[in-house]
Amino acid sequence: MSTPKKQEKNVQNKQTKLNDVKRKYDTQWNAVNTWVEKIRALGIQKENLTREVAALKFRHQISLGTFRRHEQRLAESGRPGANGEFEKNARKDLENEEKKYKKVEDEVKAVTKGIETAQESERKARRKLDELHGQLADARIKLRIEEGRLLQFGDRYRLAR
């Protein structure tokens, strides 16, 4: 049979366990919020890159139009302008715009992959947070039970005196 002192010790142990679970829960909560912020930042970065892709696509279309216009001029005249400089420059501009466009598209793909990875990590962190929430509720219940037993022992102990 337990004594009130042993029961107080049990209550203290349960309180310590509850505090440990609370600390773990708070740490996990911070981890989840970190992932949420990271996902938001990556989403904003993706939006900006998507806008940049649209602008580059527009410039690429302009370069492509210029290049085609010079090619058509060459085909109609049957001879290049002063040694084909217009065509060379138009081709160079087109290639530069294509490189920029591809580079930014690759960045968008990388950011998208980063978002997916961060979302998966957030899901894992949320699952762990849910588990800790259950453990926290369980620890609170056990603490209440032990506190109730302590009150019962205290009442019995006082009545016995």
Secondary structure, DSSP 8 states (H G I E B T S, - for coil): ---HHHHHHHHHHHHHHHHHHHHHHHHHHHHHHHHHHHHHHHHHHHHHHHHHHHHHHHHHHHHHHHHHHHHHHHHHHSS-STTSHHHHHHHHHHHHHHHHHHHHHHHHHHHHHHHHHHHHHHHHHHHHHHHHHHHHHHHHHHHHHHHHHHHHHHHHHHHH-
